[in-house]
């Protein structure tokens, strides 16, 4: 039994490492080029999501700085939507109300902490009973105004 458990843990770790490597490659090839002419803040939030998953990411933004928020995902999980909200959950931007865009450019007029809410759509008509997963990456670019 202990041997089976060790094999299962080993396979899980191997799968996790492989998925992280896959996500890093995806971000580098498909997501980072959309950042130009903005500079990366050095922090790229990437995770493996399944249909129906969501996440809230608190992000700081600083006065008199222009930003590009990019939410980039693999096609296997459908079109990911995102909202940018203030601390009171007032929606400042909703990608689903703006043509399902994957990025938003704005200028911060004050120092503020905002919340980025990312939502993966529920899977429809999955006849294979296989759960699809895919990388979702959040990249923040900036430039001084």
HUMOGI-V418850 format. One line per field, one symbol per residue. psi: psi as a letter, one per 30 degrees, with the letter a starting at -180 (. if undefined). A space follows every 50 residues. Layout:
BEGIN
psi = ???
END
This chain:
BEGIN
psi = eeeeeeeeeeeeeeeeeeeeeeeeeeeeefeeffekglkkgfjjjklkll kfllkkjkkkklkhkklkkkjklkffgajkllkklafggkkekjefghgh lglkklkkflklklkjkkkklkkkhjffgkkkllkkkkkkllkk.
END
